[in-house]
Amino acid sequence: MSEKREAGMVPHVPSAPYNRLRADWRDILRRALAERGLSYRKASLAAGLNETAVSEWLRQTPGHKPKQPSFDSMAKVAAVLNVSMDIFTEGEPGERPEPSTLKQVVHKAVPVVGYIQAGMWQEPEMLTVEDETYVPYIPNPKYTGMRQVAWRVLGPSMNRIAKNGEYIIGVSIIELGYTPPEGSPVVVVRRRGSTYEYTVKRVHYLPAGGAELRPDSEDPRFQEVVWTVNHAEDGDEVEITHLVIGVYRDLGML
């Protein structure tokens, strides 16, 4: 019998030796991708795979034998689709599980919109990613209906929150509709003339009013409280744009 899975759980990966991919798993995968409006390339990238991975699994041309995915790769794609691995697998004769119902979800994956690195002042276009990249969405009911976006972290300036190469996921302060709680990690943009710096800080509210933005890093170069909300330092404009609600780490980086 297949396991029921609540939204937000990691897709179940069959571990019994008799589990194998169903004969029609490719048809099931095509339908799931179509229902969610995901291209093969976007699904591959969102799963942290080579951009042609899903296409190579599903390619059907004369004289070409499509590639067979590993269970680990299929589980990553299942996570992007928010479905259980059970819909793609079967057991020994007489023990085949009933396929789970494909679930429609509002958010499919989170787009990576740029880079975050304290102390790096650049023109706005230098802080954006060149290729379409996606990471898994955070299925928290507190943020239902809010658009989630992600940034890739560069450097150690916030390594107690997210390390170099990891991704932070956030929701807009405007969409959030309330003040971030004390100590929350937030995305901050500081403008200096035509250049910008994006970083993550923890917000701390002051008894006299206002708030400080403090770093959270083990690196001694990033320990100073560098600015105060609603206070211009040397002509800089400071703005909290997003509340950080999650961190994504691609295990393939280890």
C-alpha positions as CSV (number, residue, x, y, z in Angstrom):
1,M,0.0,0.0,0.0
2,S,1.4,3.4,-0.9
3,E,2.2,5.9,1.8
4,K,0.1,9.1,2.0
5,R,2.2,12.2,2.1
6,E,1.4,15.6,3.5
7,A,2.4,18.7,1.7
8,G,5.9,19.8,2.5
9,M,7.3,16.3,3.4
10,V,10.4,15.0,1.5
11,P,9.1,12.6,-1.2
12,H,9.3,9.0,0.0
13,V,12.1,7.1,-1.7
14,P,11.5,3.3,-1.8
15,S,14.2,1.4,0.0
16,A,13.1,-2.2,-0.4
17,P,15.2,-4.1,-3.0
18,Y,12.1,-5.1,-5.0
19,N,11.1,-1.5,-5.8
20,R,11.7,-0.5,-9.3
21,L,10.5,2.1,-11.8
22,R,7.2,1.3,-13.4
23,A,7.1,0.5,-17.1
24,D,5.0,3.7,-17.7
25,W,7.0,6.0,-15.4
26,R,7.9,8.2,-18.3
27,D,4.3,8.9,-19.2
28,I,3.6,9.7,-15.5
29,L,6.5,12.1,-15.4
30,R,5.4,13.8,-18.6
31,R,1.9,14.3,-17.2
32,A,3.2,15.7,-13.9
33,L,5.5,18.2,-15.7
34,A,2.7,19.3,-18.0
35,E,0.2,19.8,-15.1
36,R,2.7,22.1,-13.4
37,G,3.8,23.9,-16.5
38,L,7.4,22.9,-16.1
39,S,9.7,22.4,-19.0
40,Y,12.2,19.6,-19.0
41,R,15.0,22.1,-18.6
42,K,13.4,24.0,-15.7
43,A,12.6,20.7,-13.9
44,S,16.2,19.5,-14.3
45,L,17.7,22.8,-12.9
46,A,15.2,23.0,-10.1
47,A,16.2,19.5,-9.0
48,G,19.9,20.4,-9.1
49,L,20.6,18.2,-12.1
50,N,22.2,18.8,-15.5
51,E,19.9,21.0,-17.5
52,T,19.3,18.2,-20.1
53,A,18.8,15.3,-17.5
54,V,15.0,15.1,-17.7
55,S,15.1,15.6,-21.5
56,E,17.5,12.7,-21.8
57,W,15.2,10.5,-19.7
58,L,12.1,11.3,-21.8
59,R,13.7,11.6,-25.3
60,Q,12.0,9.4,-27.9
61,T,13.6,9.4,-31.3
62,P,14.3,6.5,-33.7
63,G,17.5,4.6,-32.8
64,H,18.0,6.4,-29.5
65,K,17.7,4.7,-26.2
66,P,16.7,7.1,-23.4
67,K,18.8,7.2,-20.3
68,Q,17.6,5.6,-17.1
69,P,17.7,7.8,-14.0
70,S,19.0,6.8,-10.6
71,F,16.5,6.7,-7.7
72,D,18.3,9.6,-6.2
73,S,17.8,11.8,-9.3
74,M,14.2,10.7,-9.6
75,A,13.6,11.7,-5.9
76,K,15.0,15.2,-6.6
77,V,12.6,15.6,-9.5
78,A,9.7,14.3,-7.4
79,A,10.6,16.9,-4.7
80,V,10.3,19.6,-7.4
81,L,6.9,18.2,-8.5
82,N,5.8,17.8,-4.8
83,V,4.8,14.2,-5.4
84,S,5.8,10.9,-3.8
85,M,8.2,8.5,-5.5
86,D,5.5,5.9,-5.1
87,I,3.8,7.1,-8.3
88,F,6.9,6.1,-10.3
89,T,7.6,2.7,-8.7
90,E,6.3,-0.8,-8.2
91,G,7.1,-3.9,-6.2
92,E,7.1,-7.6,-6.8
93,P,4.1,-9.1,-8.6
94,G,1.0,-8.9,-6.4
95,E,2.6,-6.2,-4.2
96,R,2.4,-3.2,-6.6
97,P,1.2,-0.1,-4.8
98,E,-1.6,2.0,-6.0
99,P,-0.2,5.2,-7.5
100,S,-0.7,8.3,-5.4
101,T,-2.8,11.1,-6.8
102,L,-0.7,13.9,-8.3
103,K,-1.2,17.0,-6.2
104,Q,-1.6,20.4,-7.7
105,V,0.5,23.0,-5.9
106,V,0.4,26.8,-6.1
107,H,4.2,27.2,-6.1
108,K,6.3,24.8,-8.2
109,A,9.8,26.0,-7.5
110,V,11.6,29.2,-6.4
111,P,13.4,31.3,-9.0
112,V,17.0,32.4,-8.1
113,V,16.9,36.1,-8.8
114,G,20.5,37.1,-7.9
115,Y,23.6,36.9,-5.7
116,I,24.0,38.0,-2.0
117,Q,27.5,39.1,-0.8
118,A,28.2,41.7,1.9
119,G,30.9,44.2,1.0
120,M,30.5,43.7,-2.8
121,W,29.4,46.9,-4.5
122,Q,28.3,46.4,-8.1
123,E,26.0,47.7,-10.7
124,P,22.5,46.2,-10.5
125,E,22.9,44.0,-13.6
126,M,26.1,42.4,-12.1
127,L,24.0,41.0,-9.2
128,T,21.6,39.1,-11.3
129,V,22.0,35.4,-12.4
130,E,22.5,34.8,-16.1
131,D,20.7,31.5,-16.4
132,E,17.3,30.3,-15.2
133,T,17.9,28.5,-11.9
134,Y,15.3,27.2,-9.4
135,V,15.5,25.7,-5.9
136,P,12.7,23.9,-3.9
137,Y,9.9,26.0,-2.5
138,I,9.3,26.3,1.3
139,P,5.7,24.9,1.8
140,N,4.9,26.9,5.0
141,P,1.2,27.8,5.4
142,K,2.3,31.1,7.0
143,Y,3.4,32.3,3.6
144,T,0.6,30.8,1.4
145,G,0.0,33.0,-1.7
146,M,3.2,34.9,-1.3
147,R,5.8,34.8,-4.0
148,Q,9.1,33.2,-2.9
149,V,12.4,34.1,-4.4
150,A,16.0,33.0,-3.8
151,W,19.5,34.3,-3.9
152,R,22.8,32.4,-4.1
153,V,25.2,33.3,-1.2
154,L,28.7,34.3,-2.1
155,G,31.4,34.4,0.6
156,P,31.4,34.0,4.4
157,S,29.7,37.2,5.5
158,M,26.6,35.4,6.7
159,N,27.8,31.9,7.3
160,R,25.9,31.3,10.5
161,I,22.7,31.7,8.4
162,A,23.9,30.4,5.0
163,K,27.3,29.4,3.8
164,N,29.1,30.1,0.6
165,G,27.2,28.5,-2.3
166,E,24.0,27.9,-0.5
167,Y,20.7,29.6,-1.3
168,I,18.5,31.8,0.9
169,I,14.7,31.9,0.3
170,G,12.6,34.9,1.2
171,V,9.2,36.6,0.9
172,S,8.7,40.3,0.3
173,I,8.2,42.5,3.3
174,I,5.4,44.3,1.5
175,E,3.6,41.0,0.9
176,L,4.3,39.9,4.4
177,G,2.3,42.8,5.8
178,Y,3.9,43.0,9.2
179,T,7.2,43.9,10.8
180,P,9.8,41.0,10.9
181,P,10.1,39.5,14.4
182,E,13.1,40.5,16.6
183,G,16.3,38.7,15.5
184,S,14.9,37.6,12.1
185,P,17.3,37.3,9.2
186,V,16.3,39.8,6.4
187,V,17.6,40.6,3.0
188,V,18.9,44.2,2.9
189,V,19.8,46.3,-0.1
190,R,22.1,49.3,0.4
191,R,22.4,51.8,-2.5
192,R,25.4,54.0,-3.0
193,G,25.1,56.2,-6.0
194,S,24.6,53.9,-9.0
195,T,25.9,50.8,-7.1
196,Y,24.2,48.3,-4.9
197,E,25.1,45.9,-2.2
198,Y,22.8,43.0,-1.2
199,T,23.3,41.1,2.0
200,V,21.6,39.3,4.9
201,K,21.5,40.7,8.4
202,R,19.5,40.1,11.6
203,V,17.2,42.9,12.6
204,H,17.3,44.1,16.2
205,Y,14.8,46.7,17.5
206,L,16.1,49.6,19.7
207,P,14.3,50.8,22.8
208,A,14.4,54.4,21.5
209,G,13.0,53.3,18.2
210,G,14.4,52.2,14.9
211,A,16.4,49.0,14.3
212,E,19.9,47.9,13.9
213,L,21.0,45.4,11.2
214,R,23.6,43.1,12.6
215,P,25.8,40.6,10.8
216,D,25.7,36.9,11.7
217,S,29.1,35.5,10.6
218,E,32.0,33.6,12.2
219,D,34.4,35.6,9.9
220,P,36.1,38.3,11.9
221,R,35.9,40.7,8.9
222,F,32.1,40.8,9.2
223,Q,31.3,41.5,12.9
224,E,30.5,45.2,12.9
225,V,27.0,46.6,13.0
226,V,27.3,48.5,9.8
227,W,24.1,50.5,9.6
228,T,20.8,51.4,11.1
229,V,17.4,51.0,9.4
230,N,16.0,54.3,8.2
231,H,19.3,56.0,8.7
232,A,21.6,57.0,5.8
233,E,25.3,56.4,6.4
234,D,27.5,58.5,4.2
235,G,24.6,59.1,1.8
236,D,23.8,55.4,1.5
237,E,20.2,54.4,1.2
238,V,19.2,51.3,3.3
239,E,16.1,49.1,2.8
240,I,14.9,45.8,4.1
241,T,13.3,44.0,1.2
242,H,12.6,40.4,2.2
243,L,12.2,38.2,5.3
244,V,14.4,35.1,5.0
245,I,12.2,32.0,5.6
246,G,14.6,29.2,4.5
247,V,18.0,28.1,3.3
248,Y,18.6,25.5,0.6
249,R,21.8,23.5,0.3
250,D,22.5,21.4,-2.8
251,L,24.0,18.2,-1.3
252,G,25.9,17.7,-4.6
253,M,28.2,20.5,-3.4
254,L,29.5,18.4,-0.5
